[in-house]
């Protein structure tokens, strides 16, 4: 579980990242990362939300993918820029991807959205 201050909680927060101003997205075979600068002052801790749809698999598979993604993001929280929000959206390939593949896709996508928004 991510600490409460690092979680996106409601639909409006997700919508701000997915459709708001000053956003970027990048992805790989197993996931897509959407990012937005939602606090230009940079005072708020980075927040992350996860979207794992039924296309990924049944409930057991979706929950497993979500847990794996949360663990990967938790390890990278200190490197994420303050004042930014992220949504990690799992693709159907995430169900069969290894943790190393998910980590590689996540790192590439995070680096790409940071380059685009800086």
Backbone as CSV, one residue per row, in Angstrom:
resi,resn,N_x,N_y,N_z,CA_x,CA_y,CA_z,C_x,C_y,C_z
1,UNK,0.844,-1.179,0.000,0.000,0.000,0.000,0.884,1.235,0.000
2,UNK,0.501,2.206,-0.774,1.207,3.487,-0.778,0.712,4.340,0.385
3,UNK,1.580,5.176,0.951,1.115,6.094,1.991,-0.004,6.986,1.446
4,UNK,-0.926,7.375,2.303,-2.109,8.132,1.880,-1.758,9.408,1.121
5,UNK,-0.688,10.088,1.516,-0.338,11.345,0.855,0.175,11.135,-0.566
6,UNK,0.455,9.891,-0.939,0.959,9.576,-2.278,-0.098,8.932,-3.174
7,UNK,-1.365,8.944,-2.744,-2.410,8.273,-3.523,-3.370,9.264,-4.162
8,UNK,-3.743,8.990,-5.416,-4.868,9.688,-6.039,-6.120,8.999,-5.516
9,UNK,-7.129,9.786,-5.161,-8.267,9.198,-4.474,-9.587,9.239,-5.223
10,UNK,-9.856,10.296,-5.965,-11.181,10.363,-6.589,-11.080,10.613,-8.092
11,UNK,-12.214,10.498,-8.738,-12.274,10.588,-10.204,-11.760,11.924,-10.727
12,UNK,-11.988,13.004,-10.001,-11.536,14.314,-10.480,-10.010,14.392,-10.504
13,UNK,-9.350,13.747,-9.555,-7.888,13.731,-9.545,-7.344,12.910,-10.712
14,UNK,-7.969,11.767,-10.979,-7.572,10.954,-12.125,-7.815,11.720,-13.427
15,UNK,-8.956,12.376,-13.523,-9.312,13.137,-14.721,-8.314,14.264,-14.979
16,UNK,-7.857,14.917,-13.929,-6.877,16.002,-14.077,-5.577,15.490,-14.694
17,UNK,-5.197,14.275,-14.371,-3.975,13.704,-14.924,-4.204,13.211,-16.354
18,UNK,-5.336,12.587,-16.590,-5.589,11.991,-17.903,-5.992,13.015,-18.958
19,UNK,-6.696,14.080,-18.554,-7.229,15.016,-19.543,-6.918,16.480,-19.268
20,UNK,-6.191,16.752,-18.230,-5.953,18.136,-17.837,-4.903,18.829,-18.685
21,UNK,-4.648,20.076,-18.316,-3.616,20.862,-18.986,-2.240,20.410,-18.491
22,UNK,-1.251,20.632,-19.316,0.133,20.304,-18.984,0.285,18.846,-18.547
23,UNK,-0.062,17.951,-19.458,0.045,16.521,-19.197,0.937,15.870,-20.253
24,UNK,1.389,14.673,-19.958,2.180,13.888,-20.897,1.890,12.417,-20.638
25,UNK,2.140,11.596,-21.647,1.989,10.155,-21.448,3.050,9.429,-22.249
26,UNK,3.403,8.271,-21.751,4.372,7.421,-22.421,4.143,6.005,-21.933
27,UNK,4.466,5.053,-22.774,4.235,3.689,-22.354,5.023,2.681,-23.133
28,UNK,4.855,1.468,-22.715,5.501,0.332,-23.350,4.477,-0.754,-23.588
29,UNK,4.968,-1.960,-23.721,4.105,-3.091,-24.018,3.152,-3.415,-22.866
30,UNK,3.598,-3.222,-21.631,2.793,-3.677,-20.499,2.080,-2.563,-19.730
31,UNK,2.492,-1.298,-19.932,1.838,-0.228,-19.177,2.019,1.119,-19.866
32,UNK,1.172,2.058,-19.456,1.254,3.444,-19.915,1.246,4.327,-18.670
33,UNK,2.110,5.330,-18.653,2.162,6.278,-17.546,1.687,7.632,-18.049
34,UNK,0.709,8.196,-17.360,0.221,9.548,-17.616,0.740,10.404,-16.466
35,UNK,1.164,11.629,-16.779,1.672,12.517,-15.736,1.152,13.919,-15.955
36,UNK,0.996,14.647,-14.861,0.561,16.044,-14.924,1.184,16.810,-13.770
37,UNK,1.525,18.061,-14.054,2.004,18.952,-13.005,0.757,19.598,-12.413
38,UNK,0.358,19.168,-11.224,-0.878,19.649,-10.620,-0.643,20.635,-9.482
39,UNK,0.599,20.730,-9.025,0.964,21.709,-7.994,2.260,22.383,-8.415
40,UNK,2.165,23.462,-9.208,3.374,24.109,-9.727,4.328,24.612,-8.646
41,UNK,3.833,24.818,-7.432,4.715,25.262,-6.352,5.643,24.144,-5.897
42,UNK,5.269,22.907,-6.179,6.097,21.766,-5.811,6.100,21.441,-4.334
43,UNK,5.076,21.898,-3.628,5.026,21.659,-2.180,4.394,20.315,-1.818
44,UNK,3.500,19.821,-2.678,2.796,18.578,-2.383,3.608,17.372,-2.861
45,UNK,3.556,16.308,-2.106,4.248,15.073,-2.469,3.650,14.518,-3.763
46,UNK,4.439,13.780,-4.550,3.887,13.183,-5.770,2.797,12.175,-5.408
47,UNK,1.751,12.139,-6.254,0.655,11.195,-6.010,0.541,10.267,-7.218
48,UNK,0.104,9.030,-6.951,0.020,8.018,-8.001,-1.306,7.283,-7.891
49,UNK,-1.909,7.007,-9.048,-3.111,6.194,-9.118,-2.896,5.081,-10.130
50,UNK,-3.689,4.045,-10.037,-3.535,2.883,-10.909,-4.857,2.564,-11.581
51,UNK,-4.779,2.197,-12.862,-5.950,1.767,-13.619,-5.622,0.404,-14.206
52,UNK,-6.362,-0.604,-13.776,-6.176,-1.961,-14.285,-7.555,-2.456,-14.696
53,UNK,-7.822,-2.447,-16.001,-9.155,-2.764,-16.505,-9.363,-4.270,-16.664
54,UNK,-10.575,-4.637,-16.987,-10.934,-6.040,-17.193,-10.195,-6.648,-18.384
55,UNK,-9.649,-5.828,-19.262,-8.882,-6.341,-20.398,-7.616,-7.055,-19.936
56,UNK,-7.156,-6.739,-18.724,-5.947,-7.367,-18.180,-6.249,-8.799,-17.746
57,UNK,-7.443,-9.047,-17.264,-7.806,-10.384,-16.817,-8.898,-10.328,-15.777
58,UNK,-9.131,-11.465,-15.140,-10.136,-11.543,-14.092,-9.683,-10.788,-12.848
59,UNK,-10.528,-10.802,-11.829,-10.264,-10.029,-10.610,-8.951,-10.428,-9.947
60,UNK,-8.660,-11.710,-9.906,-7.434,-12.175,-9.260,-6.211,-11.652,-10.005
61,UNK,-6.246,-11.732,-11.324,-5.129,-11.261,-12.145,-4.981,-9.748,-12.021
62,UNK,-6.095,-9.022,-12.083,-6.041,-7.553,-11.974,-5.458,-7.123,-10.631
63,UNK,-5.886,-7.756,-9.553,-5.364,-7.401,-8.232,-3.882,-7.731,-8.105
64,UNK,-3.455,-8.839,-8.693,-2.032,-9.195,-8.653,-1.202,-8.162,-9.413
65,UNK,-1.673,-7.758,-10.591,-0.963,-6.751,-11.387,-0.904,-5.439,-10.620
66,UNK,-2.013,-5.052,-10.008,-2.047,-3.799,-9.248,-1.063,-3.834,-8.071
67,UNK,-0.995,-4.945,-7.360,-0.054,-5.079,-6.242,1.390,-4.971,-6.721
68,UNK,1.688,-5.623,-7.841,3.050,-5.569,-8.375,3.416,-4.153,-8.801
69,UNK,2.489,-3.457,-9.452,2.750,-2.083,-9.878,2.925,-1.158,-8.670
70,UNK,2.086,-1.336,-7.663,2.213,-0.512,-6.453,3.584,-0.683,-5.804
71,UNK,4.048,-1.924,-5.733,5.354,-2.191,-5.130,6.470,-1.526,-5.935
72,UNK,6.379,-1.586,-7.249,7.399,-0.954,-8.089,7.391,0.562,-7.920
73,UNK,6.207,1.152,-7.877,6.107,2.601,-7.715,6.585,3.018,-6.327
74,UNK,6.242,2.266,-5.307,6.657,2.592,-3.936,8.180,2.704,-3.855
75,UNK,8.900,1.825,-4.563,10.361,1.866,-4.558,10.911,3.101,-5.267
76,UNK,10.093,3.741,-6.104,10.547,4.890,-6.893,9.975,6.228,-6.411
77,UNK,9.200,6.226,-5.341,8.553,7.457,-4.878,9.534,8.586,-4.600
78,UNK,10.663,8.275,-4.022,11.619,9.332,-3.664,12.207,10.008,-4.901
79,UNK,12.166,9.343,-6.054,12.723,9.914,-7.285,11.687,10.704,-8.081
80,UNK,10.418,10.604,-7.709,9.376,11.309,-8.460,9.344,12.783,-8.066
81,UNK,9.095,13.656,-9.048,9.080,15.093,-8.747,7.887,15.496,-7.882
82,UNK,8.128,16.408,-6.947,7.047,16.895,-6.097,6.108,17.776,-6.910
83,UNK,4.839,17.762,-6.525,3.832,18.561,-7.219,3.279,17.903,-8.462
84,UNK,3.703,16.688,-8.765,3.239,15.977,-9.957,2.317,14.829,-9.536
85,UNK,1.372,14.514,-10.418,0.503,13.347,-10.242,0.738,12.392,-11.401
86,UNK,0.632,11.109,-11.115,0.853,10.070,-12.122,-0.298,9.077,-12.091
87,UNK,-0.675,8.589,-13.271,-1.603,7.466,-13.369,-0.883,6.384,-14.156
88,UNK,-0.780,5.201,-13.566,-0.162,4.054,-14.230,-1.300,3.159,-14.706
89,UNK,-1.408,3.012,-16.027,-2.475,2.217,-16.628,-1.881,0.935,-17.189
90,UNK,-2.345,-0.201,-16.678,-1.829,-1.496,-17.119,-2.451,-1.891,-18.457
91,UNK,-1.632,-2.423,-19.342,-2.096,-2.991,-20.605,-2.343,-4.484,-20.388
92,UNK,-2.984,-5.123,-21.332,-3.281,-6.546,-21.169,-2.015,-7.392,-21.039
93,UNK,-0.903,-6.959,-21.634,0.350,-7.714,-21.550,0.931,-7.719,-20.133
94,UNK,0.460,-6.840,-19.266,0.984,-6.774,-17.898,0.702,-8.052,-17.124
95,UNK,-0.372,-8.746,-17.469,-0.736,-9.964,-16.743,0.346,-11.032,-16.863
96,UNK,0.973,-11.132,-18.024,1.990,-12.158,-18.227,3.411,-11.650,-18.131
97,UNK,3.592,-10.382,-17.843,4.934,-9.798,-17.795,5.628,-10.134,-16.486
98,UNK,6.925,-10.296,-16.566,7.703,-10.519,-15.351,7.854,-9.195,-14.601
99,UNK,8.248,-9.280,-13.344,8.466,-8.062,-12.571,9.573,-7.221,-13.185
100,UNK,10.586,-7.862,-13.730,11.683,-7.125,-14.377,11.178,-6.373,-15.603
101,UNK,10.295,-7.007,-16.381,9.724,-6.336,-17.560,8.860,-5.154,-17.145
102,UNK,8.038,-5.344,-16.116,7.207,-4.247,-15.625,8.076,-3.096,-15.116
103,UNK,9.120,-3.419,-14.391,10.017,-2.389,-13.864,10.696,-1.628,-14.994
104,UNK,11.142,-2.347,-16.012,11.794,-1.709,-17.158,10.834,-0.776,-17.886
105,UNK,9.597,-1.247,-18.145,8.595,-0.404,-18.808,8.255,0.819,-17.960
106,UNK,8.136,0.616,-16.649,7.810,1.726,-15.752,8.926,2.771,-15.749
107,UNK,10.163,2.324,-15.637,11.286,3.270,-15.615,11.379,4.065,-16.915
108,UNK,11.207,3.389,-18.039,11.252,4.086,-19.333,10.125,5.108,-19.453
109,UNK,8.929,4.708,-19.061,7.781,5.606,-19.187,7.907,6.802,-18.247
110,UNK,8.350,6.576,-17.017,8.529,7.683,-16.079,9.578,8.670,-16.590
111,UNK,10.680,8.156,-17.113,11.727,9.034,-17.650,11.200,9.842,-18.837
112,UNK,10.409,9.208,-19.697,9.889,9.899,-20.879,8.904,11.013,-20.511
113,UNK,7.994,10.757,-19.579,7.031,11.807,-19.220,7.728,12.948,-18.476
114,UNK,8.743,12.633,-17.699,9.485,13.702,-17.023,10.198,14.590,-18.039
115,UNK,10.803,13.985,-19.063,11.468,14.776,-20.115,10.475,15.693,-20.822
116,UNK,9.289,15.181,-21.072,8.294,15.960,-21.818,7.725,17.128,-21.003
117,UNK,7.631,16.948,-19.695,7.015,17.985,-18.867,8.010,18.968,-18.249
118,UNK,9.264,18.705,-18.338,10.263,19.617,-17.744,10.520,20.782,-18.659
